[in-house]
Amino acid sequence: MTPDQLAHCLSAIGWNAPALARALGLEETTARRWLKGARPIPEAVEAWLEALAAAHRALPAPRPGGPTGRRGRPHGGSLFLPPTGGPGAA
């Protein structure tokens, strides 16, 4: 992963270097060095960030004020399961 790819992943997730450092329990300087290309990014971190960025792109945050039920979840749905009773429901 290049520093530019790292920056794009962080942008998709909505993070910056300090947020990445907090999430990984690292010093902020380590994250900044990755972004500058001064240190290599570990493969496990690359894979994790690419998966997070892909998830954020595929599942954008819900818009406030939309049709929601309790705790901001869509009516009839849960945070992790699709709503029941729609097309294709058993």
C-alpha positions as CSV (number, residue, x, y, z in Angstrom):
1,M,0.0,0.0,0.0
2,T,1.4,3.4,-0.9
3,P,1.0,6.5,1.2
4,D,-1.6,7.8,-1.3
5,Q,-3.6,4.5,-1.0
6,L,-3.4,4.8,2.7
7,A,-4.7,8.4,2.5
8,H,-7.6,7.3,0.3
9,C,-8.6,4.5,2.7
10,L,-8.5,6.9,5.6
11,S,-10.6,9.4,3.7
12,A,-13.2,6.7,2.9
13,I,-13.4,5.7,6.6
14,G,-13.5,9.3,7.8
15,W,-10.2,9.1,9.7
16,N,-7.0,11.0,9.9
17,A,-3.6,10.0,11.3
18,P,-4.5,10.5,14.9
19,A,-7.7,8.5,14.5
20,L,-5.8,5.6,12.9
21,A,-3.2,5.7,15.7
22,R,-5.9,5.6,18.3
23,A,-7.7,2.7,16.6
24,L,-4.5,0.7,16.4
25,G,-3.1,1.7,19.8
26,L,0.0,3.3,18.2
27,E,1.9,6.5,18.6
28,E,0.5,9.1,16.2
29,T,4.0,9.6,14.8
30,T,3.9,6.0,13.4
31,A,0.7,6.7,11.5
32,R,2.2,10.0,10.1
33,R,5.3,8.1,9.0
34,W,3.2,5.6,7.1
35,L,1.4,8.6,5.4
36,K,4.7,10.1,4.4
37,G,6.2,6.9,3.2
38,A,8.9,7.0,5.8
39,R,8.0,3.6,7.2
40,P,6.4,0.5,5.6
41,I,2.8,-0.2,6.4
42,P,2.3,-3.7,7.9
43,E,0.4,-6.1,5.6
44,A,-2.2,-6.9,8.3
45,V,-2.9,-3.1,8.7
46,E,-3.2,-2.7,4.9
47,A,-5.7,-5.6,4.6
48,W,-7.7,-4.3,7.6
49,L,-7.8,-0.7,6.3
50,E,-8.8,-1.8,2.7
51,A,-11.6,-3.9,4.2
52,L,-12.9,-1.0,6.3
53,A,-12.7,1.4,3.4
54,A,-14.6,-1.0,1.2
55,A,-17.3,-1.5,3.8
56,H,-17.6,2.3,4.2
57,R,-17.9,2.8,0.5
58,A,-20.5,-0.1,0.1
59,L,-22.5,0.9,3.2
60,P,-22.6,4.7,3.6
61,A,-23.9,6.1,6.8
62,P,-27.6,6.6,7.1
63,R,-28.9,10.2,6.7
64,P,-30.3,11.9,9.8
65,G,-34.0,12.6,9.6
66,G,-34.7,9.5,7.5
67,P,-37.3,6.9,8.3
68,T,-35.8,5.2,11.4
69,G,-37.0,3.3,14.4
70,R,-35.4,2.9,17.7
71,R,-31.7,3.9,18.0
72,G,-31.6,5.2,14.5
73,R,-32.1,1.8,12.9
74,P,-34.5,1.4,9.9
75,H,-37.9,0.2,10.9
76,G,-38.1,-3.5,11.3
77,G,-34.4,-4.0,10.9
78,S,-31.5,-4.5,13.1
79,L,-28.0,-3.2,12.9
80,F,-26.6,-6.5,11.5
81,L,-29.6,-8.3,9.9
82,P,-31.8,-7.2,7.0
83,P,-35.4,-6.3,7.7
84,T,-37.8,-9.3,7.6
85,G,-40.9,-9.6,5.5
86,G,-39.7,-8.2,2.2
87,P,-39.3,-9.8,-1.2
88,G,-37.6,-13.1,-0.9
89,A,-38.5,-13.6,2.7
90,A,-39.2,-17.1,3.7
